[in-house]
């Protein structure tokens, strides 16, 4: 089991769970399984996926106002 306590705040988890329409337990499971990812900054996201108009490999993604980006893979 991965430890996300230093990366994700509970408030962020709750906010993102509403965006992705998942409960928080399901989100943690997807993060542990690598189906969801969290990036500390937009630059880290761009390093992995590049700057594009659309991201076909992602089912959905969301940027928080603190700069973190959550992604859900297809």
C-alpha positions in Angstrom: 0.0 0.0 0.0 1.4 3.4 -1.0 1.5 6.2 1.6 -0.2 9.3 0.1 -0.3 11.3 3.4 2.6 13.5 2.5 1.2 14.2 -1.0 -2.6 14.5 -0.7 -4.5 16.5 1.9 -7.9 15.1 2.9 -9.7 18.2 1.6 -8.1 17.7 -1.8 -9.2 14.1 -1.8 -12.8 15.1 -1.0 -12.9 17.9 -3.6 -11.4 15.6 -6.4 -13.7 12.7 -5.5 -16.7 15.0 -6.2 -15.2 16.1 -9.6 -14.5 12.4 -10.6 -17.8 11.3 -9.0 -16.0 8.6 -6.9 -16.1 8.0 -3.2 -12.8 8.7 -1.3 -12.2 5.0 -0.7 -12.4 4.2 -4.4 -10.1 7.1 -5.2 -7.5 5.8 -2.8 -7.8 2.4 -4.3 -7.3 3.8 -7.8 -4.3 5.8 -6.6 -2.7 2.7 -5.1 -3.4 0.7 -8.2 -1.8 3.4 -10.4 -5.0 4.1 -12.3 -5.1 7.6 -10.8 -2.0 9.8 -10.4 -1.3 13.1 -8.6 1.2 15.6 -9.8 2.6 18.3 -7.5 2.8 20.8 -10.3 1.7 21.5 -13.9 5.4 21.1 -14.9 5.5 17.6 -13.6 2.3 16.7 -15.5 3.7 18.2 -18.7 7.0 16.3 -18.2 5.0 13.0 -18.3 2.2 13.8 -20.8 3.5 16.9 -22.7 1.5 20.0 -23.6 -1.5 19.0 -25.7 -5.0 20.2 -26.5 -6.4 16.7 -25.5 -5.0 13.8 -23.7 -6.3 10.6 -25.2 -4.6 8.4 -22.7 -6.5 10.0 -19.8 -10.1 9.4 -18.9 -10.2 12.7 -17.0 -8.0 15.1 -15.2 -8.4 18.1 -12.9 -6.1 20.9 -11.7 -6.6 22.3 -8.2 -6.0 26.0 -7.4 -2.9 25.0 -5.5 -1.3 23.6 -8.7 -1.7 19.9 -8.1 -3.1 17.9 -10.9 -5.1 14.6 -10.5 -5.4 12.3 -13.5 -7.5 9.2 -14.1 -6.2 6.8 -16.8 -8.5 5.0 -19.2 
